[in-house]
Amino acid sequence: MAVEDIDLPRRKISVRRAFVQGEHKAPKVLSRAREIDVLDPAVDLLRQILTDAQHAPIEEIEVTHLDNLTIGKEQVRLLFRDPRTDMPWSQSALDRWFKKHTAKAGVRYRGFNQSRHTFASRALSHFAEPQWIIRQLGHTDDQMLRNHYGKWMPSEMTAASSAVMALDKALSDKWDKHRTQPNAEVEARRAHVA
């Protein structure tokens, strides 16, 4: 990811390239090139990351296009560098860092790519629209969501019942307000008849 991929005023991140085996490439499927929504918990963190990266050097990188033949050049300020090498994280270095991080946090280790599964499952358990989740993940249909990513999480049930109760209260309040407020049209007719 690069500074140029983040649009905080719009709360969007553009997913335009991947870093695979030391090469920048277009996503392997056209639908994976997308804009994703930046959710509230990430806004402040991304603001801090962008502040820290404002002096990052602009680099020209080569990006292999979807056809795997054409190579384009982009001017970017890459984020998330390995602090020991100042190079983009390699898969193995990132995995080692993540293992240490999960051990420090007291969380059972799972590969960092599993965060996609957690995101999808938590979003489904909080009643997020499945089509929105599919778009966030860069899928073309719901097959991966149904079969691999999204699972109902019973531990999220308290949040689900709270959401349903909040919806019920909002609808009840609106109904009560509607019932107790006189309809302006009816009042006008009554005034005209009198």
Secondary structure, 3 states (H helix, E strand, C coil): CEHHHEECCCCEEEECCEEECCEEECCCCHHHCEEEECCHHHHHHHHHHHHHHCCCCCEEEEEECCCCCCEEEEEECECCECCCCCCECCHHHHHHHHHHHHHHHCCCCCCHHHHHHHHHHHHHHCCCCHHHHHHHHCCCCCHHHHHHHCCCCHHHHHHHHHHHHHHHHHHHHHHHHHHHCCCHHHHHHHHHHC
